Amino acid sequence: MNKNLILKLSPNKRFLGILSVIAILLLIPLTAMQFTNQVKWSVYDFIVAGLLLLFTGLVLEFILRRLTATKHRIIAAIILFILLFIVCAELAVGIFGSPFAGN
């Protein structure tokens, strides 16, 4: 198997792949909402999650195009996913708190 298969796909196919992964990931909470009351997402939540995933996918694509060393790609991707996790956690439960919240 060719290890550079991802790089040989046309930009349109990679972008469609990113959009497909985003759609599949957004189907998870949508499906969960049909079976339980524990998941309550609004349209705004889906828009924010979709934009956040789109931004992450496009930045990952940029990383893979610009960095050539595998080690650098892995480190940059790990940093990107850690940032994604931190932003998702902040949006979900507010782990850092708000400086405007009254005590």
Helices and strands as residue ranges (DSSP letters): H 5-8, H 11-35, H 43-66, H 70-93
